[in-house]
Amino acid sequence: MAGALIEAVLLWALEQKDRKQPGLSLAKAKALKLRLRGDLLNEWELHPFVEVAADLGIIGADTKTECSLAKNYRNLIHPGRAIREKQKTDRGTAFSAVAALDHVVRDVERWNGSG
């Protein structure tokens, strides 16, 4: 769930950025050579949100790293993948994902001027 919430917060932030500079997020994603499911922000997945938000200074480098870890743990929600990857989700991985969410919210609040 934390990964989905991170996506939602970053979607909102990038939409705010694109209101002021239309098409900026997509242009950044293409410049970074990210794989996208579509050109609309609401079609993106976690990885492009994190990469573009970091490139635009919405989130910091440490937060970007935390989000990458959260993405890896989020993918383990599928039992088959967890077995293939020989990884387990546990309380620690859950705390890591929640920490990433907390850092995203903190960074977005600072970027938006409300934190």
N, C-alpha and C positions, 0 to 999 in steps of 0.2 A: 504493500500500500504506500510506503514512503516514496518509492520510485514514481508512482502515479502522481503523488502530490508534488514531487519535485517538477515533474513535467508540467503540471497545471500552473505552478508559480512561474516557471520560466516561460511558458506560453504567454501568460499575462504580461510579463515584463517585456518580452519581444514584441508583443502587440502594441504596447505603449511606445516602444522605440520606433516601430514602423509607422505609427500615427504621425510622428514628427518627421520621419524620413522614410516615406513609402518605398518598400522593396529592399530596404537595407539588410534585413535578416537573410533573405534569400540570396542576395548578392554575396554576403559574407560566407554563407554556407557553400555556395558555388566556388568562391575563391579558396576556401579551405578544402575543396574537393570532397565534400561529405556526401555520402549516399543518402538520398532522401526518397521517401515513398511518394512524395508529390511536392509541388511548389507551394502549397498552402501550409501555413504554420500548423494548423490543426491536423495535418497529415503526418507531421514529423514524429520521431521517436525520441527517447531520452538522449541518446548520444549527440545528435545534431543540436538539440536545445542547449546542452551543456557546453559544447564546443563554441557555438556562436555567442552565447551569453558571456563566456570567458573572454572571447576575442573582443567583444564590445565593452568589456569592463564592467559588466553587470554583476558578475561573480568573480571572486579572486582565484588565484592559482590553487590555494589549499582547498577551497570549496570544490573546484573542478576535480581535484584528486579524490576527494570524498565521494563525489557523485559517481565517478568511475567505479569505485568500490561498490557503491550501492547498486549500480547497474549490474555488476557481476552477481551480487547476492540476489537481486530481483529475478534474474534469469533462473535461479534455482527453485523457483516456485513450481516448476515443472519437474515431477519426480523422475522421469526418464533422464532428463538433463543432469539432475543432481547425481544420479547413479553413474552416468557416462563420465562426468567430470570428477567423480570421486570426491565430491564436496558435500558438506552438510550445512544446513541452516540451523542456527541455534540462537540462543539469547544474544550472544555477542554479535552475530551478523545482523540481527534485528536492530541492536543498538547502533551499529555502524550506519545502517540505512537511515535511522531516525536522526543521527548526528548530521548526516549529509543534508537532510531536509532542514534541520535547524540552521545550518550554515547558509543554505540557499536563502531562507527567509531573512536571516540577518543581513546578508549581502544585498538582497533586493530592496530591503527597507532602507539601507544606507544609500543605495543608488537612487532610489526614488525620493530621498530626502525626508523620510519619515522615521528614521531610526537613529 
